[in-house]
Amino acid sequence: MSRPSDPYSIEQSRPPNNCDIAYVGYRQRRQAIVEKRPGQERLTPERSLELVNHSPSGFEWGYGGSGPAQLALALLLDYTGNEAFALDHYQAFKTEVVSQLDCAGSARSWRLTGPEIDAVLHGTPGEPVAPSIN
């Protein structure tokens, strides 16, 4: 992912305790569920749909389609709280991260942490950029 032109904008809008934040995705009755932890708060597409309507039916991951685009936008919007930043970077984030998420087979869920998101957004060498697959 190309580095954002204004890294300060990321710093300003990032949550204060981003190291504690993690997003977990799994399927329940064939429905894609994404939770923000701690607190197990469910991430929903409503806020991101107000900006761009890719997938009114909800989130998806593991490929490069409209459901993953909606999830990428929602993740960046929730994580940074910055609409302009999320709109500028969600397609690249979808390609580099969300399309790679998988919880098929023995993996029951995926987990994406604040430091992993930061590593992707900042292009930090040596930092893990692949999310954890549980």
C-alpha positions in Angstrom: 0.0 0.0 0.0 1.4 3.4 -0.8 2.1 5.5 2.2 -0.4 8.2 3.0 0.7 11.6 1.8 0.0 13.0 5.3 1.0 10.6 8.0 0.1 13.2 10.6 -3.6 12.9 9.6 -3.4 9.2 10.6 -1.8 10.1 14.0 -4.5 12.7 14.7 -7.4 10.4 14.0 -6.0 7.2 15.4 -7.5 5.9 18.7 -5.4 6.6 21.8 -5.0 2.9 22.7 -4.8 1.4 19.3 -2.6 -1.4 20.5 -5.5 -2.8 22.4 -7.9 -2.8 19.4 -8.5 -5.9 17.4 -11.1 -6.8 14.8 -12.2 -10.4 14.6 -14.2 -11.9 11.8 -16.0 -15.2 11.7 -19.2 -16.7 10.3 -22.3 -17.5 12.2 -25.1 -19.2 10.3 -23.3 -18.4 7.1 -23.4 -14.7 7.9 -20.1 -12.7 8.1 -19.7 -11.1 11.5 -17.0 -8.6 12.5 -16.4 -7.6 16.1 -14.2 -4.9 17.5 -12.4 -5.9 20.7 -12.2 -5.4 23.5 -15.9 -5.2 24.2 -17.1 -7.4 21.4 -18.8 -4.5 19.7 -20.2 -5.5 16.3 -19.0 -3.6 13.3 -21.9 -2.9 11.0 -21.8 -1.5 7.4 -24.3 1.4 8.1 -21.7 4.2 8.6 -19.6 3.1 5.7 -22.7 2.7 3.4 -23.4 6.4 4.0 -20.1 7.2 2.3 -20.0 4.5 -0.5 -22.6 1.8 -1.2 -20.6 -1.2 -2.3 -22.5 -3.9 -0.5 -25.8 -3.2 1.3 -26.0 -7.0 2.0 -23.0 -6.7 4.4 -19.3 -7.5 4.8 -17.3 -10.2 3.1 -13.6 -11.0 2.9 -11.2 -13.4 1.1 -11.6 -11.9 -2.4 -11.6 -8.6 -4.1 -15.3 -7.8 -4.5 -17.9 -5.4 -3.2 -18.4 -7.0 0.2 -14.6 -6.8 1.0 -14.6 -3.2 -0.3 -17.4 -2.4 2.2 -15.5 -4.1 5.0 -12.2 -2.3 4.2 -13.9 1.0 4.2 -15.7 0.2 7.5 -12.5 -1.0 9.1 -10.5 2.1 8.2 -13.4 4.4 9.1 -13.8 2.8 12.5 -10.1 2.5 13.2 -9.1 6.0 12.1 -12.3 7.9 12.6 -11.3 9.9 9.5 -13.7 9.8 6.6 -11.4 11.4 4.1 -8.5 9.1 5.0 -10.7 6.0 4.8 -12.1 7.0 1.4 -8.6 7.6 0.1 -7.1 4.3 1.2 -9.8 1.6 1.5 -9.4 0.2 -2.0 -5.7 -0.5 -1.4 -6.5 -1.8 2.1 -9.0 -4.1 0.5 -6.4 -5.5 -1.9 -3.6 -5.8 0.6 -5.5 -7.0 3.6 -9.2 -7.8 3.4 -8.9 -9.8 0.2 -6.3 -12.0 2.0 -8.5 -12.8 5.1 -9.7 -16.3 5.2 -11.4 -18.4 7.8 -12.2 -21.5 5.7 -11.1 -25.0 6.6 -9.5 -25.4 10.0 -9.3 -21.6 10.6 -12.5 -20.5 12.3 -11.8 -16.8 12.4 -9.4 -14.0 11.5 -8.0 -11.3 13.7 -6.6 -8.0 12.6 -4.9 -5.9 15.3 -4.3 -2.2 15.6 -0.5 -2.6 15.2 -1.1 -4.8 12.0 -3.3 -2.0 10.6 -0.7 0.6 11.4 2.0 -1.5 9.8 -0.1 -1.6 6.6 -1.0 2.0 6.7 2.6 3.1 7.4 4.3 0.5 5.2 6.5 -0.3 8.2 9.3 -2.7 7.2 9.7 -5.7 9.5 6.2 -5.3 11.0 3.7 -8.0 10.4 1.2 -7.0 7.6 -0.7 -10.2 7.4 -3.5 -10.6 9.8 -3.6 -13.5 12.2 -5.8 -16.4 11.2 -7.1 -18.3 14.1 
